[in-house]
Amino acid sequence: MGETKGRFALVSTYAHLSRNSMERMLTAGFPEFEVENFSVDEVVKRNWRWIVPNMWYVAREFGRKLVRRQITLRPAYFWTTHNFVRVHAAMRQLIQPGRHLFSFQMQSLYNTSVPGVPHFVYTDHTHLSNLNYPDFDRQELREIFNLYGRKVVSGEWRDYAIDFLKDRAVFSVFRRASEMPLYRIVKDPALARRQGVYAVITATGLIVKRGQDLRNVLHVLEKPLRLVS
């Protein structure tokens, strides 16, 4: 039997060309993962039992604007507080820890995050920010995510965060979301001609590995580190 691929969950408000473009990019950049699509629009349409209670919220929250023709029925129906809560609950049934390694959300209107599944919101603002700050390129992210996926499967890591600072990019990994990061994988372009662009740093600030080759630097994390005081 072939080995089951890890999965990304790609969440969008509705099916559109930019979602298809993002799916192609993820598939090309990370061929070792499968991309599973989820559309908020489709989730809402499938759950017809929401209609009656949600229409009450439409009248309560948007009734005046509807009468004044400041908003149409469709966005009013999708933008109620009731709908936001229902969508968040529905996503917890669709996106599951152990099945999905990561979730990528396009647009930030809804909260589709699920506990135990690292969640990344990608918008046009994210793209513009990345143009001005040091970041990890596709190949670097592939190396990091491959390691991260193995660590998630083994139960060693549970969450991550990516920070794009003015002088460096940082990928932090956590055992639990509420804790300090176990390790930080840092890319600092200013050190390209010195100690090395990449470094693995512990929660206490100890640099356990630094170098010019990311794969070689990440190798130090393949086995659990034991720090001797």
C-alpha positions in Angstrom: 0.0 0.0 0.0 1.2 3.5 -0.8 1.9 5.9 2.0 -1.0 8.3 2.7 -0.1 11.9 1.8 -0.5 14.7 4.3 -3.2 17.2 3.6 -3.6 21.0 3.4 -7.1 22.4 4.0 -7.7 25.4 1.6 -10.6 27.5 2.8 -12.2 30.3 0.8 -15.4 32.3 1.1 -16.6 30.9 -2.3 -15.2 29.1 -5.3 -13.4 31.6 -7.5 -10.3 31.9 -9.8 -7.9 33.1 -7.1 -8.7 30.0 -5.0 -7.9 27.8 -8.0 -4.7 29.7 -8.5 -3.8 29.2 -4.8 -4.5 25.5 -5.1 -2.3 25.2 -8.1 0.5 27.0 -6.3 0.3 24.8 -3.3 0.1 21.6 -5.4 3.2 22.7 -7.4 5.1 23.9 -4.4 4.3 21.0 -2.1 3.7 17.9 -4.4 4.1 15.6 -1.3 0.8 17.0 0.1 -2.8 16.9 -1.1 -5.0 20.0 -1.1 -8.5 19.7 0.1 -10.9 22.6 -0.7 -13.6 24.0 1.5 -15.9 26.8 0.5 -17.8 28.8 3.2 -20.5 29.5 0.5 -21.0 25.8 -0.1 -21.1 25.0 3.6 -23.8 27.6 4.3 -25.9 26.4 1.3 -25.7 22.7 2.4 -27.0 23.6 5.9 -30.6 24.5 5.0 -31.6 24.2 8.7 -29.8 27.4 9.4 -32.2 29.4 7.2 -35.0 30.1 9.6 -32.9 31.1 12.6 -30.5 33.0 10.4 -33.2 35.0 8.8 -34.3 36.2 12.2 -30.7 37.5 12.7 -30.9 39.1 9.2 -34.0 41.1 10.3 -32.5 42.0 13.6 -29.0 43.0 12.4 -29.6 44.3 8.9 -33.4 45.0 8.7 -33.0 48.8 8.6 -30.2 48.7 6.0 -32.3 46.3 3.8 -35.3 48.7 4.0 -33.1 51.6 3.0 -31.5 49.5 0.3 -28.0 50.0 1.8 -27.4 46.3 1.6 -28.8 43.4 -0.4 -30.2 40.1 1.1 -27.3 37.9 0.1 -24.5 39.6 2.0 -26.8 40.3 4.9 -27.6 36.6 5.1 -23.9 35.6 5.1 -22.7 38.4 7.5 -24.9 37.7 10.5 -23.3 36.9 13.9 -25.3 33.6 13.8 -23.8 32.6 10.5 -20.2 33.4 11.8 -20.8 31.1 14.8 -22.3 28.3 12.7 -19.5 28.4 10.1 -16.8 28.2 12.7 -18.6 25.2 14.3 -19.0 23.5 10.9 -15.3 23.9 10.0 -14.4 22.0 13.2 -16.3 19.0 11.7 -14.6 19.3 8.3 -11.0 20.2 9.2 -9.6 17.7 11.7 -6.3 17.3 13.6 -4.5 14.2 12.4 -6.1 14.5 8.9 -5.0 18.0 8.0 -1.5 19.2 8.8 -2.3 22.8 8.0 -5.2 25.1 7.0 -4.8 28.0 4.6 -7.6 30.6 4.6 -8.2 33.1 1.8 -9.9 36.3 3.0 -10.2 37.0 6.7 -14.0 37.6 7.0 -14.7 34.3 8.8 -12.8 32.5 11.6 -12.2 29.0 10.2 -9.4 28.0 12.5 -9.6 24.7 14.2 -7.8 23.8 17.5 -4.8 21.5 16.9 -4.5 22.4 13.2 -2.0 25.2 12.4 -3.9 28.0 10.6 -2.6 30.6 8.1 -4.7 33.4 6.7 -3.5 34.7 3.3 -4.8 37.9 1.9 -3.5 40.6 -0.5 -2.2 42.4 2.6 -0.1 39.3 3.4 1.4 39.3 -0.1 2.2 43.0 0.0 3.8 42.7 3.4 6.0 39.8 2.2 7.4 42.0 -0.7 8.9 44.4 1.9 10.2 42.0 4.6 12.6 39.1 4.5 10.7 35.9 4.0 11.1 32.2 3.4 10.9 31.2 -0.3 9.0 28.2 -1.6 11.9 25.8 -1.4 12.7 26.9 2.2 9.1 26.5 3.3 9.1 23.0 1.7 12.1 22.0 3.7 10.6 23.4 6.9 7.1 22.0 6.4 8.4 18.6 5.6 10.2 18.5 8.9 7.2 20.1 10.7 4.8 17.5 9.2 7.0 14.6 10.5 7.1 16.2 13.9 3.4 16.6 14.0 2.8 13.0 13.0 5.2 11.9 15.8 3.4 14.0 18.3 6.4 16.2 19.2 5.1 19.5 17.7 1.5 20.8 17.6 1.5 24.3 16.3 3.7 26.9 14.6 3.9 30.7 13.8 5.6 32.6 11.1 6.8 36.2 11.7 8.2 38.4 9.0 10.3 41.1 10.8 12.2 44.0 9.2 15.5 42.2 9.4 14.7 38.5 9.6 12.0 35.8 9.1 11.2 33.5 12.0 9.4 30.1 12.0 8.5 29.1 15.6 7.3 25.7 16.6 5.3 24.8 19.7 4.3 21.8 21.7 1.2 23.7 22.7 -0.1 27.0 21.4 -0.2 28.6 24.9 3.5 27.9 25.5 6.7 29.6 24.5 8.1 28.2 21.2 10.3 25.1 21.6 12.5 26.3 18.7 12.8 29.1 16.3 14.1 28.6 12.8 15.5 32.0 11.8 16.5 33.4 8.4 18.7 36.5 8.8 20.0 37.7 5.4 22.4 40.2 7.1 24.5 37.2 8.2 24.9 35.7 4.7 28.6 36.5 4.6 29.3 35.8 8.2 28.1 33.0 10.5 25.3 31.8 8.2 21.8 32.9 7.1 19.9 30.1 9.0 19.9 29.3 12.6 17.9 27.0 15.0 17.4 28.7 18.4 15.9 27.2 21.6 13.4 28.9 23.9 16.3 30.0 26.1 18.1 31.8 23.2 20.7 29.1 22.7 21.8 28.7 19.1 22.1 25.0 18.5 22.9 25.2 14.8 23.8 27.9 12.4 24.9 27.7 8.7 24.4 28.6 5.1 22.5 25.4 4.1 18.9 25.2 5.5 18.6 21.4 5.2 21.8 20.9 7.1 20.7 23.3 9.8 17.3 21.6 10.1 19.0 18.2 10.5 19.8 19.1 14.1 16.0 18.9 14.8 15.5 15.5 13.3 16.2 13.9 16.7 15.0 15.3 20.0 17.6 17.6 21.5 18.7 17.2 25.1 20.2 20.3 26.6 22.6 19.8 29.5 22.8 22.6 32.0 
